[in-house]
Amino acid sequence: MRAPDDPIAMSDTFHTFGPDPVTTDLEQLSVRATTTPDGVAREDANGHSESPRSSADGELRTAGYNMAIITAGLADEYPELLVR
């Protein structure tokens, strides 16, 4: 996951830490606004620090929702829950 205006994207222009994960074969998860399978409207994440933060209405943003699904161990059991 990477937000469009994420400064992390520009911090390693020499690839000191390896390739940019967005350019690899790793599965890409969305940070864009959407409605998740549970029917909740999720806000997008802008910048690096918004991904895990709740939105103004107290709900997880799309990025936080995806991280919660993975952390809870539901990604393998219910891959349709992830927002791509």
Order of alpha helices (4+ residues) and beta strands (2+ residues): alpha-beta-beta-alpha
